[in-house]
Amino acid sequence: MSLVALRRAARETVSGLPREFWWLWTSTLVNRLGAFVSTFMALYLTLDRGYSATYAGLVASLHGLGGVVSSIGAGVMTDRLGRRPTLLVAQSSTAASVALLGFMHDPLAIAGVAFLVGMASNASRPAVQAMMADIVRPEDRVRAFSLNYWAINLGFAISSMAAGFIAEVSYRAGFLLEAGMTAACAVVVFLRLPESRPSVVTGADGKRPADAVGLRTVLRDGRFMSVVGLSFLVALVFQQGSVGLPVAMGEAGFTPADYGTAIAVNGFLIVALQIPVTRLIEHRDAKRLLVVSSLLAGYGFGLTAFAGSVGVFALTVCVWTLGEMINAPTQTGLVVRLSPVQGRGRYQGMYTLSWAVAALVAPLMSGFVIDHFGAEWLWGLCAVVGTGAAVGYGVLMRRLPAGGPAGADLPVAAKPEVSAA
């Protein structure tokens, strides 16, 4: 492709999106650039503080549990208080709790504050996704979600490299730097992002639509909860890249550097190819994309059973990373498509919950299967789960109105019925 064609493709990818989206995108990028704590938390606890690996795992689990707890609460806040206030509270709380964590010494205090960090850091996700759906046209949503996902991975790739150098100087400096950059995100939200929540009109019964779309409404929406369940299955597979893969490679005699080399392919491919891939998929049928991405995820990890060298491990990472690049924007767009406008926060919160629970279950699942049956069974199970998710998406999408990308709104008649909760 010529340089002129590349410039035209880049211009078409970023054109037509509102200014508010780019401020939200900038906030996301800055936030991920400062994501140091999650990268070196285990090393900080074991090497710097001298705690056991078991304790480090407990702290990581509590951090994840905090994300599970906040998913639903943040979704309710997003609908009731608004997107902007929820973002401000979440990011300010994250900055304060991360800074506090850097000064904790007592094991119970560290565990408790880590739980708070998990709650605060995950609370912004439903608000970000709901605000993005509010401000971006339906036909541009897949592209917008993809650009946001690209910013997340670009920021994480840079912060992961920087974390090692920062840790050599001072772990506490890493905590304070992340707190400062998260506070900067809150400033961006405060200065540049207006509230995007759709206008609230009180109905004849005196209830506001946002109040009428309660959690029971979400739970009774069988079609949407099916998406949440399928999302959990896919997330369970993708989580193995960070929990099952390093353990399996270690037991096979590979070094941490070998794992780092293989998994680095994931971040590199997403940064390099997410935007071109988005151009290929944004106007294609969401059903086929979700089926294909689930199969790529399942069988990408399934092929790991046959890997015997770092190069082959890296090739399997390429397969499931392609599934990740297709799945992330398409599935997020589908969630928006199925969400009533006045209940986007709660719906996004439930969707976020599926990933948070998967992050808790995946380490337990991979450890149990590897210890009792061997890594080959784990990779075979990933293939089975990916196939099951693909079949589920194929069946589910038959019941949706035909046509349009995943980000396009459904006709009003096809929206979930709004009832009191």
N, C-alpha and C positions, 0 to 999 in steps of 0.2 A: 504494500500500500504506500502511495506517495505521501510526502510531507503535507501537501495541500489537502489530500483526502483525509489524513489524520486530523488536521486542524479543523476541517469541516465536520468530521464526526464528533470531535470534542465540543465544538460550538453547538451542534445540534443536541448533544447530550445535556448540556447545562442551560440551554436557552429555554425561555418560556416559564421558568419557575419564579415565584414571587420573591421579593426581597426578604420577607419575613422567613421564608424557608432557609435562605442562606445564612441568616443570623442564627437560626436554630441549628443548622449544619455546622457553623463555626463553633457554637457552644459544645456540640457533640465532639468535634475534633479536639478542642482544647481539653475537654474532660478526659478523653482517652489518652491524650498526650501525657497527662499527669497520672495515669493509672499505674503507679509504681508498687503500691502496697500488695496488690493481689499477686504481683510477679515474684516478690522476694519475701513474702510473709513467712513461708515455711523455713527458708534459710535464716531469717531474722530470729525466729523462735528457737531453732535447733542450734545454730552456730553462734549467734550473738548472745542469746539468753541462756543457752544450755539446756533447754527443755527436750523431752523425748519426742520421737516422731509420732508416737501415739497422741501426745498432747497437741502437737501441731495439727494432726488430723482432726482432733476434736474442735479446735478453734476454727479450722476451715469449715467443718460441718455446721457450727453455730453461725458462722458468717452466711452460709447458704440458707440456714433456717430463717435467719432474719429476712432474707429476700423472699422466702415463701410467705412469711407473715405479712410483709408490707405490700405484696402484689395486689391483694384484694382491697386493702385499706386505701392504697394510693389510687386505685381505680375509682373508688367511691369519692374520694377527695377531688379527683379530676372533674367529675360530673357536678358535684355540689359546690365546691369552692371556685373551680375554674382551672384551666391548664396552667396559666401563669403563676397564680399563688402556690399551686402544688409544686411546680418546678422550683420556685424560690425557697419554699420550705425544705424540699428534698435536698437541694444542692447546698443550702446553708447548713443543714443538719449534717450532711456528709462531710463538709469542710471541718466543722467543729469536732465531730467524732473521730475523724482520721487524725487530726492534730492531737486530740486527747490520747488516742491509742499509742502514739509515739512516746508518751510520758508514763505509761502504765508499767508497773513492775510486778505486782502481785498476780499470780496465775488466774485467780478468780476475776480480778479486775480486767485483765487482758481478754479473757473469754467473754465477759459481759460487754465490754466495749466493742469487741469484734462483732458480736450479735447486733449491736446498734449500728455499726458501720454497714453491715449487710442490709439492714432494714432501710437505712437512709439512702444508700447508693442505688438500691433497686426501685425506690419509690418514684424516681423520675421517669421510668420507662413508659408506663401507661400515659403520662401527661405528654411526653415527647411524641409518641405515636398518634395520640388523639389530636394534638395540635397540628401535626403534619397532615393528617387527613382533613382537618378543617380548612387549611390554607392552600392546599394544592388541589388543582382540578382533578376529577376522577381519572381522566385519561392519562394524567402525568404521574399518578401515584406510584406505580411500580418503579418508574425511573427515579422518583424522589426517594423512595425507601431504599433502592439500590445504592444511590449516592450516599445516603446516610450510613448504610452498612459499610460502604467503602471507607468512609471517614473513620468509623469505629476501628476497622482493621488497620488502616494506615496509622492512626494514633497509637494503637496497641503495639504495632510492629516497632515504631520508633521508641516508645516508652520501655518496651522489653529490652531493647539494646541499651538504653540509657540507664536502666535500673541497676545493671551490673556495676557500672562505673560509679553510680551514686552510692551503692551499698559499700563499695570499697572505701569511700570517704566517711560516710556516716549514714546508718540506717535511719536515724531520727531525721536527718535532712530530707530523706525520701518521703517520710510521713508529712513533714511540714511543706514540702514542695507540692505534693498532691493536694494537701489542704488548700494551699494558696491558689493553685490552678482551678480547683473546684469552686472556690470563692469567686474567681474571675468569671467563671461560667454564670454564676448567680448575678454578677454585675451586668453581664451581657443581656441576660433575660430581663433584668429590671430596666435597663436603659433602652433596649432595642425591640423587645418583643411585646406587642399588645396582646390583650386577651383575645383568644380566637373562639371561645365557646359560642355556639349558635345562640341566638336570642331565645330567652326563656319566656314563654307565654303561659299564663295561668289558664287552665281549662275551666269548663263550666262547673266541675266538681271542686274547684279551688285548689287542685293539685297542679304542680308544675310537671311538665313532661320528664324532667330530670329526676324528680322524686318518684314518678310512676314507674320508671325503668329501674327496678330494684334488683338485688342479687338473685332473688327468686325468679325474676324474668329471665335472667341469663341462664340459670340452672335448668329452667323448663324449656329453653330453646334447644331442642334435641339436635337440630342441624348444626348449630354453632358448637355445642358441647362435643359433637362428633369430631369437629375440626380440632378442638382442644385435645381430645384424646389422641387423634392422629399426630398432632403436633408433639405430644408427649413421647410417642413412639419414635418419631424422627429425631427428636432432641436426645433421647436415650442412646441412639446410635451415634450421633455426632459427638456426644460427650466422651465416647471411648477414645477419641483422639488425644485427650488430656489425662484420662484416668486409666484406661485399659492398655493403651499402646505402650506407654513408658514402662509399665510393670512387665508386660509380655516381652518387650525387647530386653529388659534387664535380666529376666530369667533365661533368655536365650543367649546371654553372654555379651550383649551389646552395651556400650558405655553410655552415660548421660549425653556425651557429645554426639554420639551416633543418633540418639533420639532427637537431640536438638537440630541436627542436620536434616533429618527426615521431616520433622514437624515444621521446620522453617519454610518448607515448600508451600504449606498451607497459606501462610501469611503473604508470601511473595506472589503466589498465583492470584489471590484475591485482590491485592493492590494493583497488580499488572493487568488483570483480565476482567475484573468486575464490571467496569464501564462498557467494554466491548460486548461482553456477554449480555448485559442489560439491553443493548441496542438490538440484539438478536431475539430477545424473549418478550420485550415489553408489550407487543401487540399480538402475541400468540395465545393459543387456548390454554387457560390456567389448568384445566384438568390434565392435559398431557404433560405440562411442565411439572406438576406436583407428582404425577405417577413416575415420570422419568427421574426426577430428583430423588425420590424415595428409593428407587432401584439402584441409582448410582451410589447413594449413601450405603445401603445395605450390602451390595456386592463389592463396593470399594473396600469396606472393612472386611468382608468375607474373603477377599483375595489375600488379605494379610496372612492367612493361614499358610500360604505357599511362599511367603517371603523368607529369603535366607541371607539377604545382604542389605546393606543400607540403601543401595540403589533401587532394589525392588520395593523396599518399604516406602521410599519416596514416590515410586510410581503408583502404589496403592493410595497414597495421600493425594496424588493428583486426581484420581478417580472420584474419591468422595468429596474433595474440595469443589469439583465441578458441580456435584449435586448440591453442595452448600450454597454456591453462588446462584444457582437457579432457585432453590427452595426459599431462601431468606426473603427476597423482595416479593416473590409470588405469594407466599403464605401470609405475609403481613398484609398485602393488598387484599387477600381473600377475607381476612379478619375484618378489615374495614368494610368490605362489601357486605358482610353479614351483620354489621352492627347498626342499630338505629342511631340516628344522629345525636339524640339527646342522651344516649347511653354508651357513647364510645369509650368513656373512661372505664366503666365497669367491664365492658367486653374486652378492652385491651388488658385490663388487670387480670382477668381470668386467663387470657392467652399467655401473658407473662408468667402466670403461676405454673403453666404446663412446663415451661423451661426451668423454672426454679426447682420444681419437684424433681425433674429429670436430673438436675445437677446434684440432688441429694441421693437419689436412687442409684445412679450410674456407678459411683465408686463401690457401693455395697454389692451391686450385681456383678461387676467385673471381678472384684476380689473373691467373691464366693465361687464363681464359675472357674476362674483360673486355679484357685487352690484345690478344688474338689474334682475338676474334670480336665483342666488344661486349657491353654490359650486357644487351641484350635476350636474348642467347643464355643468359646466366646465369639470368635469370628463367624462361625457357622450360625450362631444365634442372631448375630447382627444381620446376616443375610436373610434369615427368616423374618425378623422384625421389619426390615426394610421392605420385603415383599408384601407382608401383611399391611403395612402402611400404604403401599402403592395400590393394592386391591381396595383398601378402604377409601382412598381418594377417588378411585375410579367409580365406585358405587355411589359415593356421596355427591360427586359433581354431576351425576346424571339427573339429580333432583333439582339442580339449579337452573335458572333461565339460561338459555343458550346465548352464546356470543359475548364478545367483549373480554378485555383482560381482567385479571383478578382485581385490579384496583377500581374498576368501574362500579358505580353504585347500582344496586338492584332497584327495579321499579318499586314504588311505594307499597304496592299490594304484596310484594314478595318479602318485605321486611318482617322480622319477627313481631308478633303481636305484643303491644305494650300493655302491661297490666300492672296493677298495684302490687307492691312487694311488701 
